[in-house]
Amino acid sequence: MGTRVLDPIDRNSEILFGLFMVLSFTGTLSVATAGEKEVREMLIAAIGCNLAWGFVDAVMYVLRNLVTRARQARLWREVIEARGTEPAHQLIAQELGPLASALGPSDLERTRQWMVAQPEHVAPVAELTRQDLVGGVGVFLLVFASTFPPVLPFFFFTEVRPAMRVSAAIGIAMMFLCGHEWGRYAGLRPWRAAFVMAALGAGIQAVIIALGG
């Protein structure tokens, strides 16, 4: 395929989505009243929730790709079938957005001619592809797998309070790593982005614990 199916934005977004979902369960246990039964019910609910939402998010990922390619296919067809060069140039410029201001009529015309000269198989097609399915499976696995690191402490600690605190620390560490990768991908300072994401995670955890823990 040449490129990764899921870019860092997709990967980290899915991890964070699953992480926030599971932390909303682990963080709202009551340390005063939660016993073994409540912890077990919480674990079942957290795993079941991320299992369901991982599937939903995977389906939405595939549908989003199909809709995007359908739009691209329509644009390609409209440019090829445009009556005159000016309408075609307008379509290309609209798709490029602000970048089009740097292009003159000759640049837009070269783009139009390139599109016209391409063989039919090069044009976008609104069909389900293997890459869509692989990406959907990847989305599901990321959301579902992100469930387990924060719930592991509940298998090893007999008391709820330390389990909740270790779970929160694991969640913040995962957010730190996601922020670092986001920062590196965006060309920002990775460590600064990581600390900002970790601080955001700590704040979210504080709110969750205050409300339910």
C-alpha angles and dihedrals in degrees: 000000000000096000135055114270092224119038122213091267092056095042097049093041091056093046091050092046092054091042095054090047094055094041089056086064101039094043096054098057112119110238089202099054108017114112135171092287093052092047091050091049090049092052092049091048094047094049092044092048094052091043090056096041092045088058093045092048091048091053091048090050091055092045092048090054092049093050092047093052092045089056091047091049091051091049091049091050093047092051092049093046097041115128102234133358098268096066089047091051090051092052092050092046092050091052093049093049118191091358089069090072088072092056126081128208091270091055092049090047092053088052091050092048090049091053092048092049095052119105116251095256092062094064116095114264125202095228133122111261136195088247090058091053093046090049091048091052089048091052091050093049093048094051093044096043092051087066096071109058094059094045097047094086090062089063093053105036121069093198121068100218098061090041090055093048094048089046090053091049091052090050092051091048090052090050089050091055093046090050091050092053092045091051093049092048093049094048092247127126101288096208093049091049089048093053092046091052091046091050089050089050092049090051092050091048091050090053093047093048092045091052099043113001 
